[in-house]
Amino acid sequence: MELDFHYYAVCRLAALAGFSKSDANTIAYASQYVDNSTESEPVRPFEDQYFDTARTAHYNLEGFSWNVQKKIYLPFHFLPQTIRWESPFKFFYITRPATGEKSELASRLVDDALTEKDKRFRLIRLGMALHAVADSFSHFGFSGREHDENNVGAIWFKDNEKWDHRFFETHADLFVPRIGHMEAFKFPDQPWRVWKYEDNNANPIPRNNTEWCLKGADLIYQFLSAARTGRPIDLNRKLDRDFPEDCKTMAALFARPGSLEKRCTRWQDYTGAPQYDKHLWRRRAVKGNVKWDDMSRSDFRSHAIRLTGKKGFETSAWAFFHRAAFRQRALVLGWVN
């Protein structure tokens, strides 16, 4: 999933579930910031004090490292389904679409987030957990580790009811590592895409991304409704039954092709949500230049140590986000170790 789902769709789903506008925005921002948190070095909010940050997004060659795969990809983007040490011979790293079943790791993350006493921390942890839930509906069939299970053979796009074999996309993956859906490029995350690919066993895997987006939206609505009421999740509660017009609008938005920018503009027009700004929570928490995404790790290390905290740093959304990330990472690593 991308910004249009993680932020705008989640924001609307939270509102439909009964959250206030402010709370819905907090949940949605936390959901999306998982894809934007590139900070990984400690900052000094106050003299002689350090605050560690948890990177949840990774784009460079360090992704080849198992340390990155287990700390970033598995806990936040390619969540396995079960606890490894409970049934090691049945465990697999490949992501499967979440179902809401209580024993699944996705459900456990949501349930654990909802035990948080501080409201703001609880909402941020919930949004972060829902990022992993959403990604299970676009990343299924792939894992967060480097492995042949992520091998993609031939790729086809469906165009006017015909399957168009994509020669370039099929062979360009010779230069791409078998981590996550890298060999499928961005196709799993494009909500309008109808396509298919050959998996590592040469099985054709058809994918209608719009349908999977709607299934993900349905489950997230169920999780959010349960979180709002404090009741157990009701898997019989359906978005198309409770809010049929919104469901139709979402389906149309998911199915309409376009650049990410254009898609987000359409979603913003529909939801009325504030335009997403990945620097917002950073600016509210720390003094200094917060546009560090393109810095090398060594440059950011020297930059981060000069950042200081603004008034209210300890209860800022940015600080709570990193505490939430450490918590989610620890839970998932404990489950899959």
C-alpha beads as a LAMMPS data file, in Angstrom:
LAMMPS data file: protein, C-alpha beads

337 atoms
336 bonds

1 atom types
1 bond types

-500.0 500.0 xlo xhi
-500.0 500.0 ylo yhi
-500.0 500.0 zlo zhi

Masses

1 110.0

Atoms # bond

1 1 1 0.000 0.000 0.000
2 1 1 1.035 3.614 -0.463
3 1 1 0.156 7.062 0.889
4 1 1 -3.354 7.076 -0.573
5 1 1 -4.281 4.021 1.501
6 1 1 -2.074 4.295 4.596
7 1 1 -3.040 7.906 5.284
8 1 1 -6.152 9.063 3.413
9 1 1 -8.138 5.811 3.380
10 1 1 -7.231 5.013 6.987
11 1 1 -8.222 8.535 8.031
12 1 1 -11.655 8.109 6.471
13 1 1 -12.095 4.613 7.883
14 1 1 -11.280 5.899 11.382
15 1 1 -13.864 8.663 10.990
16 1 1 -16.486 6.154 9.827
17 1 1 -15.655 3.992 12.848
18 1 1 -16.545 6.927 15.108
19 1 1 -13.213 8.555 15.926
20 1 1 -13.031 12.333 16.153
21 1 1 -11.356 14.210 13.317
22 1 1 -8.268 14.850 15.442
23 1 1 -7.967 11.226 16.587
24 1 1 -8.567 9.914 13.071
25 1 1 -5.770 12.162 11.773
26 1 1 -3.402 10.888 14.488
27 1 1 -4.118 7.239 13.643
28 1 1 -3.710 7.877 9.917
29 1 1 -0.517 9.911 10.276
30 1 1 1.095 7.197 12.399
31 1 1 0.001 4.621 9.815
32 1 1 1.708 6.502 6.979
33 1 1 4.791 7.699 8.859
34 1 1 5.922 4.079 9.049
35 1 1 6.924 4.560 5.390
36 1 1 8.711 7.843 6.139
37 1 1 10.662 7.287 9.346
38 1 1 14.235 7.147 8.045
39 1 1 15.808 8.390 11.286
40 1 1 17.936 5.820 13.083
41 1 1 20.370 7.739 15.285
42 1 1 19.848 9.229 18.761
43 1 1 18.949 12.868 19.196
44 1 1 19.608 14.981 22.280
45 1 1 16.298 16.529 23.332
46 1 1 17.967 17.994 26.423
47 1 1 21.549 18.432 27.537
48 1 1 23.159 15.160 28.631
49 1 1 20.077 13.146 27.601
50 1 1 19.608 10.915 24.587
51 1 1 16.494 9.807 22.753
52 1 1 16.853 6.792 20.454
53 1 1 14.929 6.696 17.198
54 1 1 13.635 3.597 15.414
55 1 1 13.848 3.485 11.655
56 1 1 10.788 1.867 10.071
57 1 1 11.505 2.677 6.402
58 1 1 14.535 1.636 4.355
59 1 1 15.415 2.348 0.751
60 1 1 19.149 1.772 0.273
61 1 1 21.580 -1.112 -0.081
62 1 1 21.615 -1.801 3.641
63 1 1 18.353 -3.642 2.963
64 1 1 20.506 -6.625 1.953
65 1 1 21.346 -7.060 5.637
66 1 1 19.378 -9.537 7.765
67 1 1 19.626 -6.942 10.544
68 1 1 17.531 -4.549 8.440
69 1 1 15.188 -7.257 7.198
70 1 1 14.328 -8.494 10.691
71 1 1 14.130 -5.040 12.320
72 1 1 12.293 -3.123 9.586
73 1 1 10.723 -5.306 6.913
74 1 1 9.276 -8.082 9.095
75 1 1 7.787 -6.007 11.952
76 1 1 6.301 -3.224 9.831
77 1 1 5.841 -4.284 6.201
78 1 1 5.960 -8.079 5.745
79 1 1 4.430 -9.450 8.914
80 1 1 4.445 -13.251 9.238
81 1 1 1.191 -14.799 10.370
82 1 1 2.101 -16.956 13.351
83 1 1 4.497 -17.239 16.310
84 1 1 7.514 -19.201 15.069
85 1 1 8.556 -20.903 18.289
86 1 1 5.051 -22.218 19.027
87 1 1 4.950 -24.244 15.785
88 1 1 8.390 -24.053 14.156
89 1 1 7.624 -26.750 11.570
90 1 1 4.500 -24.921 10.373
91 1 1 5.975 -21.416 10.488
92 1 1 6.767 -19.477 7.317
93 1 1 7.991 -15.929 6.724
94 1 1 5.721 -15.263 3.754
95 1 1 3.051 -12.656 4.461
96 1 1 -0.599 -13.674 4.175
97 1 1 -3.629 -11.342 4.158
98 1 1 -4.767 -10.698 7.713
99 1 1 -8.176 -12.143 8.617
100 1 1 -8.836 -10.721 12.091
101 1 1 -8.379 -14.129 13.693
102 1 1 -7.102 -13.504 17.219
103 1 1 -4.063 -15.786 17.003
104 1 1 -2.596 -13.950 13.986
105 1 1 0.275 -11.581 14.607
106 1 1 -1.659 -8.715 13.010
107 1 1 -4.485 -9.109 15.528
108 1 1 -2.013 -9.452 18.379
109 1 1 -0.346 -6.165 17.395
110 1 1 -3.676 -4.330 17.354
111 1 1 -4.789 -5.886 20.635
112 1 1 -1.511 -5.006 22.346
113 1 1 -1.681 -1.417 21.079
114 1 1 -5.130 -1.018 22.602
115 1 1 -3.835 -1.898 26.082
116 1 1 -1.858 1.371 26.161
117 1 1 -3.199 3.690 28.872
118 1 1 -2.040 6.996 27.385
119 1 1 -4.577 7.934 24.701
120 1 1 -2.152 9.565 22.283
121 1 1 0.335 6.720 22.571
122 1 1 -2.518 4.233 22.081
123 1 1 -3.716 5.918 18.882
124 1 1 -0.189 6.058 17.450
125 1 1 0.475 2.420 18.269
126 1 1 -2.874 1.532 16.680
127 1 1 -2.022 3.426 13.480
128 1 1 1.365 1.738 13.306
129 1 1 -0.173 -1.716 13.748
130 1 1 -2.723 -0.949 11.031
131 1 1 0.123 -0.184 8.617
132 1 1 1.231 -3.809 8.936
133 1 1 -2.376 -4.961 8.561
134 1 1 -2.812 -2.924 5.364
135 1 1 0.476 -4.118 3.905
136 1 1 -0.610 -7.726 4.379
137 1 1 -3.203 -7.104 1.624
138 1 1 -0.631 -5.881 -0.894
139 1 1 2.517 -7.730 0.187
140 1 1 0.997 -11.191 0.590
141 1 1 2.898 -13.915 -1.196
142 1 1 6.209 -12.239 -0.381
143 1 1 8.425 -12.139 2.696
144 1 1 10.629 -9.545 4.353
145 1 1 13.789 -11.621 4.041
146 1 1 16.108 -12.216 1.104
147 1 1 15.025 -15.601 -0.223
148 1 1 14.050 -17.457 -3.397
149 1 1 10.447 -17.445 -2.120
150 1 1 10.380 -13.837 -3.405
151 1 1 11.412 -14.834 -6.923
152 1 1 9.100 -13.444 -9.615
153 1 1 9.091 -14.889 -13.131
154 1 1 6.958 -13.645 -15.992
155 1 1 4.671 -10.651 -15.391
156 1 1 1.426 -9.764 -17.200
157 1 1 -0.879 -6.744 -17.019
158 1 1 -4.552 -7.054 -17.814
159 1 1 -5.555 -4.509 -20.441
160 1 1 -9.030 -4.445 -22.016
161 1 1 -9.754 -8.001 -20.901
162 1 1 -6.497 -9.257 -22.466
163 1 1 -3.299 -10.298 -20.729
164 1 1 -0.292 -8.304 -21.905
165 1 1 3.047 -9.995 -21.256
166 1 1 5.535 -7.438 -19.926
167 1 1 8.893 -8.321 -21.426
168 1 1 10.940 -5.553 -19.792
169 1 1 9.429 -5.985 -16.324
170 1 1 9.849 -9.763 -16.568
171 1 1 13.566 -9.585 -17.300
172 1 1 14.581 -6.394 -15.472
173 1 1 14.407 -8.231 -12.159
174 1 1 17.721 -9.920 -12.989
175 1 1 19.306 -6.891 -11.331
176 1 1 16.950 -6.794 -8.332
177 1 1 17.434 -8.656 -5.010
178 1 1 14.859 -11.198 -3.904
179 1 1 13.706 -9.199 -0.886
180 1 1 10.022 -8.495 -0.370
181 1 1 8.270 -7.683 -3.641
182 1 1 11.303 -5.971 -5.195
183 1 1 11.208 -8.270 -8.223
184 1 1 7.572 -7.239 -8.749
185 1 1 8.590 -3.591 -8.472
186 1 1 5.706 -1.346 -7.276
187 1 1 2.953 -3.397 -8.899
188 1 1 1.620 -4.960 -5.642
189 1 1 1.136 -1.474 -4.159
190 1 1 -0.718 0.069 -7.123
191 1 1 -4.394 -0.064 -6.114
192 1 1 -5.827 -0.057 -9.669
193 1 1 -3.520 -2.744 -11.053
194 1 1 -4.906 -6.044 -12.373
195 1 1 -1.954 -8.287 -13.088
196 1 1 -0.435 -11.706 -12.609
197 1 1 3.015 -13.154 -12.141
198 1 1 4.796 -16.483 -11.931
199 1 1 6.019 -17.341 -8.446
200 1 1 9.170 -19.283 -7.616
201 1 1 7.404 -22.551 -8.492
202 1 1 6.239 -21.186 -11.870
203 1 1 2.659 -21.005 -10.639
204 1 1 0.633 -18.140 -12.185
205 1 1 -0.619 -15.848 -9.403
206 1 1 -3.459 -13.529 -10.495
207 1 1 -3.910 -10.289 -8.526
208 1 1 -6.731 -7.757 -8.637
209 1 1 -5.285 -5.074 -6.383
210 1 1 -8.542 -3.104 -6.139
211 1 1 -10.349 -6.089 -4.670
212 1 1 -7.588 -6.621 -2.130
213 1 1 -7.610 -2.938 -1.175
214 1 1 -11.318 -3.211 -0.426
215 1 1 -10.778 -6.345 1.660
216 1 1 -8.045 -4.555 3.593
217 1 1 -10.273 -1.516 4.113
218 1 1 -13.041 -3.774 5.415
219 1 1 -10.824 -5.436 8.024
220 1 1 -9.254 -2.138 9.108
221 1 1 -12.757 -0.690 9.535
222 1 1 -13.589 -3.679 11.741
223 1 1 -10.433 -3.198 13.824
224 1 1 -11.119 0.535 14.175
225 1 1 -14.761 -0.014 15.107
226 1 1 -13.711 -2.444 17.815
227 1 1 -11.048 -0.024 19.058
228 1 1 -13.569 2.817 19.202
229 1 1 -16.185 0.851 21.151
230 1 1 -13.845 -1.225 23.306
231 1 1 -15.609 -4.394 22.184
232 1 1 -14.146 -7.497 20.488
233 1 1 -13.770 -7.247 16.733
234 1 1 -16.949 -8.082 14.844
235 1 1 -15.923 -9.783 11.600
236 1 1 -19.529 -9.715 10.409
237 1 1 -19.538 -5.924 10.375
238 1 1 -19.130 -4.787 6.776
239 1 1 -18.216 -1.424 5.338
240 1 1 -20.497 -1.842 2.323
241 1 1 -23.440 -2.490 4.625
242 1 1 -22.754 0.262 7.179
243 1 1 -21.614 2.920 4.684
244 1 1 -22.526 1.785 1.154
245 1 1 -21.895 5.172 -0.503
246 1 1 -18.460 5.521 1.077
247 1 1 -17.627 1.958 0.060
248 1 1 -18.588 2.724 -3.564
249 1 1 -16.492 5.883 -3.530
250 1 1 -13.483 4.060 -2.110
251 1 1 -13.812 1.303 -4.700
252 1 1 -13.870 3.894 -7.484
253 1 1 -10.847 5.709 -6.064
254 1 1 -8.860 2.496 -5.700
255 1 1 -9.715 1.431 -9.255
256 1 1 -8.786 4.730 -10.912
257 1 1 -5.212 4.779 -12.291
258 1 1 -2.881 7.705 -11.841
259 1 1 0.311 8.930 -10.240
260 1 1 0.507 8.846 -6.461
261 1 1 0.164 12.632 -6.361
262 1 1 -3.016 12.602 -8.441
263 1 1 -4.495 9.743 -6.442
264 1 1 -3.807 11.543 -3.175
265 1 1 -5.448 14.709 -4.482
266 1 1 -8.604 12.723 -5.249
267 1 1 -8.552 11.117 -1.802
268 1 1 -8.023 14.470 -0.113
269 1 1 -11.001 15.921 -1.991
270 1 1 -13.123 12.989 -0.803
271 1 1 -11.946 12.766 2.801
272 1 1 -11.233 16.409 3.622
273 1 1 -8.157 15.203 5.492
274 1 1 -5.227 17.607 5.887
275 1 1 -2.582 17.190 3.207
276 1 1 0.030 14.755 4.452
277 1 1 3.341 16.361 5.412
278 1 1 6.032 13.885 6.451
279 1 1 7.954 16.627 8.267
280 1 1 5.044 17.776 10.455
281 1 1 5.617 15.606 13.523
282 1 1 9.369 16.173 13.293
283 1 1 8.956 19.972 13.236
284 1 1 6.680 19.893 16.247
285 1 1 9.132 17.828 18.278
286 1 1 12.670 19.059 17.518
287 1 1 14.547 22.246 16.726
288 1 1 16.706 22.211 13.607
289 1 1 16.572 20.964 10.026
290 1 1 14.125 18.058 9.832
291 1 1 14.657 17.313 6.122
292 1 1 17.142 14.523 6.689
293 1 1 15.771 11.740 4.490
294 1 1 18.484 12.028 1.846
295 1 1 21.342 12.278 4.308
296 1 1 23.819 9.412 4.557
297 1 1 23.836 7.566 7.844
298 1 1 27.101 9.225 8.909
299 1 1 25.786 12.667 7.953
300 1 1 22.566 12.097 9.853
301 1 1 24.492 10.865 12.882
302 1 1 26.410 14.131 13.125
303 1 1 23.251 16.108 12.324
304 1 1 21.024 14.299 14.829
305 1 1 23.291 15.000 17.762
306 1 1 22.710 18.730 17.189
307 1 1 18.933 18.422 17.240
308 1 1 17.274 19.552 20.463
309 1 1 13.797 19.062 21.796
310 1 1 11.059 21.643 21.735
311 1 1 8.758 22.255 24.669
312 1 1 6.538 19.216 25.085
313 1 1 9.027 16.894 23.367
314 1 1 8.379 13.952 25.697
315 1 1 4.688 13.801 24.832
316 1 1 5.074 14.816 21.183
317 1 1 3.605 12.546 18.526
318 1 1 7.085 12.046 17.026
319 1 1 8.514 10.824 20.339
320 1 1 5.545 8.533 20.904
321 1 1 5.930 7.181 17.362
322 1 1 9.481 6.018 18.036
323 1 1 8.503 4.469 21.366
324 1 1 5.708 2.677 19.514
325 1 1 8.135 1.459 16.844
326 1 1 10.490 -0.005 19.434
327 1 1 7.511 -1.713 21.090
328 1 1 6.180 -3.213 17.850
329 1 1 9.634 -4.305 16.750
330 1 1 10.283 -6.021 20.083
331 1 1 6.945 -7.831 19.970
332 1 1 7.407 -9.153 16.447
333 1 1 11.037 -10.150 16.954
334 1 1 10.008 -11.990 20.109
335 1 1 7.339 -13.844 18.157
336 1 1 9.465 -14.834 15.170
337 1 1 12.800 -15.454 16.917

Bonds

1 1 1 2
2 1 2 3
3 1 3 4
4 1 4 5
5 1 5 6
6 1 6 7
7 1 7 8
8 1 8 9
9 1 9 10
10 1 10 11
11 1 11 12
12 1 12 13
13 1 13 14
14 1 14 15
15 1 15 16
16 1 16 17
17 1 17 18
18 1 18 19
19 1 19 20
20 1 20 21
21 1 21 22
22 1 22 23
23 1 23 24
24 1 24 25
25 1 25 26
26 1 26 27
27 1 27 28
28 1 28 29
29 1 29 30
30 1 30 31
31 1 31 32
32 1 32 33
33 1 33 34
34 1 34 35
35 1 35 36
36 1 36 37
37 1 37 38
38 1 38 39
39 1 39 40
40 1 40 41
41 1 41 42
42 1 42 43
43 1 43 44
44 1 44 45
45 1 45 46
46 1 46 47
47 1 47 48
48 1 48 49
49 1 49 50
50 1 50 51
51 1 51 52
52 1 52 53
53 1 53 54
54 1 54 55
55 1 55 56
56 1 56 57
57 1 57 58
58 1 58 59
59 1 59 60
60 1 60 61
61 1 61 62
62 1 62 63
63 1 63 64
64 1 64 65
65 1 65 66
66 1 66 67
67 1 67 68
68 1 68 69
69 1 69 70
70 1 70 71
71 1 71 72
72 1 72 73
73 1 73 74
74 1 74 75
75 1 75 76
76 1 76 77
77 1 77 78
78 1 78 79
79 1 79 80
80 1 80 81
81 1 81 82
82 1 82 83
83 1 83 84
84 1 84 85
85 1 85 86
86 1 86 87
87 1 87 88
88 1 88 89
89 1 89 90
90 1 90 91
91 1 91 92
92 1 92 93
93 1 93 94
94 1 94 95
95 1 95 96
96 1 96 97
97 1 97 98
98 1 98 99
99 1 99 100
100 1 100 101
101 1 101 102
102 1 102 103
103 1 103 104
104 1 104 105
105 1 105 106
106 1 106 107
107 1 107 108
108 1 108 109
109 1 109 110
110 1 110 111
111 1 111 112
112 1 112 113
113 1 113 114
114 1 114 115
115 1 115 116
116 1 116 117
117 1 117 118
118 1 118 119
119 1 119 120
120 1 120 121
121 1 121 122
122 1 122 123
123 1 123 124
124 1 124 125
125 1 125 126
126 1 126 127
127 1 127 128
128 1 128 129
129 1 129 130
130 1 130 131
131 1 131 132
132 1 132 133
133 1 133 134
134 1 134 135
135 1 135 136
136 1 136 137
137 1 137 138
138 1 138 139
139 1 139 140
140 1 140 141
141 1 141 142
142 1 142 143
143 1 143 144
144 1 144 145
145 1 145 146
146 1 146 147
147 1 147 148
148 1 148 149
149 1 149 150
150 1 150 151
151 1 151 152
152 1 152 153
153 1 153 154
154 1 154 155
155 1 155 156
156 1 156 157
157 1 157 158
158 1 158 159
159 1 159 160
160 1 160 161
161 1 161 162
162 1 162 163
163 1 163 164
164 1 164 165
165 1 165 166
166 1 166 167
167 1 167 168
168 1 168 169
169 1 169 170
170 1 170 171
171 1 171 172
172 1 172 173
173 1 173 174
174 1 174 175
175 1 175 176
176 1 176 177
177 1 177 178
178 1 178 179
179 1 179 180
180 1 180 181
181 1 181 182
182 1 182 183
183 1 183 184
184 1 184 185
185 1 185 186
186 1 186 187
187 1 187 188
188 1 188 189
189 1 189 190
190 1 190 191
191 1 191 192
192 1 192 193
193 1 193 194
194 1 194 195
195 1 195 196
196 1 196 197
197 1 197 198
198 1 198 199
199 1 199 200
200 1 200 201
201 1 201 202
202 1 202 203
203 1 203 204
204 1 204 205
205 1 205 206
206 1 206 207
207 1 207 208
208 1 208 209
209 1 209 210
210 1 210 211
211 1 211 212
212 1 212 213
213 1 213 214
214 1 214 215
215 1 215 216
216 1 216 217
217 1 217 218
218 1 218 219
219 1 219 220
220 1 220 221
221 1 221 222
222 1 222 223
223 1 223 224
224 1 224 225
225 1 225 226
226 1 226 227
227 1 227 228
228 1 228 229
229 1 229 230
230 1 230 231
231 1 231 232
232 1 232 233
233 1 233 234
234 1 234 235
235 1 235 236
236 1 236 237
237 1 237 238
238 1 238 239
239 1 239 240
240 1 240 241
241 1 241 242
242 1 242 243
243 1 243 244
244 1 244 245
245 1 245 246
246 1 246 247
247 1 247 248
248 1 248 249
249 1 249 250
250 1 250 251
251 1 251 252
252 1 252 253
253 1 253 254
254 1 254 255
255 1 255 256
256 1 256 257
257 1 257 258
258 1 258 259
259 1 259 260
260 1 260 261
261 1 261 262
262 1 262 263
263 1 263 264
264 1 264 265
265 1 265 266
266 1 266 267
267 1 267 268
268 1 268 269
269 1 269 270
270 1 270 271
271 1 271 272
272 1 272 273
273 1 273 274
274 1 274 275
275 1 275 276
276 1 276 277
277 1 277 278
278 1 278 279
279 1 279 280
280 1 280 281
281 1 281 282
282 1 282 283
283 1 283 284
284 1 284 285
285 1 285 286
286 1 286 287
287 1 287 288
288 1 288 289
289 1 289 290
290 1 290 291
291 1 291 292
292 1 292 293
293 1 293 294
294 1 294 295
295 1 295 296
296 1 296 297
297 1 297 298
298 1 298 299
299 1 299 300
300 1 300 301
301 1 301 302
302 1 302 303
303 1 303 304
304 1 304 305
305 1 305 306
306 1 306 307
307 1 307 308
308 1 308 309
309 1 309 310
310 1 310 311
311 1 311 312
312 1 312 313
313 1 313 314
314 1 314 315
315 1 315 316
316 1 316 317
317 1 317 318
318 1 318 319
319 1 319 320
320 1 320 321
321 1 321 322
322 1 322 323
323 1 323 324
324 1 324 325
325 1 325 326
326 1 326 327
327 1 327 328
328 1 328 329
329 1 329 330
330 1 330 331
331 1 331 332
332 1 332 333
333 1 333 334
334 1 334 335
335 1 335 336
336 1 336 337
